[in-house]
Amino acid sequence: MAMILILPEFGCRSGEGAEFAGLIASIKCALASEARFETRKLTFRVLGNCLVIEGAVDVTGAADHVRRLAEDVAGAGRVIVRISCPRD
């Protein structure tokens, strides 16, 4: 499966609209192709100039994996991850 990345263009509109929609789509695509755990319980939203990823997963260490992958796409400091794992 090929991964398509749409790089963010944070600018005069503070990263709103189509820019964040494309960014979220890119991260979801990357997760779907690379994650070895269920990601359907994750939600994505915009908070200011950052992307917030929230939810729960059943795999220890998955939050770190999601953070690394999302920061590879969006850039370090642009992602807030709030993911819990009941097994931790």
C-alpha positions, 0 to 999 in steps of 0.5 A: 500500500502506498502512503500519500503524505500531504504536508502541512502549510501552517500559515496566515489562517493558523492551519485551518480548513483544507490544510488540516483536513489533508494533514489528518487524512495523511496521518490516518492513511499512515496509521492504517498502513503502518500500525499493527493495532486497531486505530478506529477508536482514535479521534482527530481534532484541531486545537489552535495550530496543533492536531490532537489525537485522542482515544484508547488502544489495546496495545502497550506502547501504541501511543508512542508509535502514534506520536512518532508517526504523526510528528513525522507527518505534521512536525514535532511540536504540532501533535498532542497525543492523549491515548490510553491503554487499559493494559498499562 
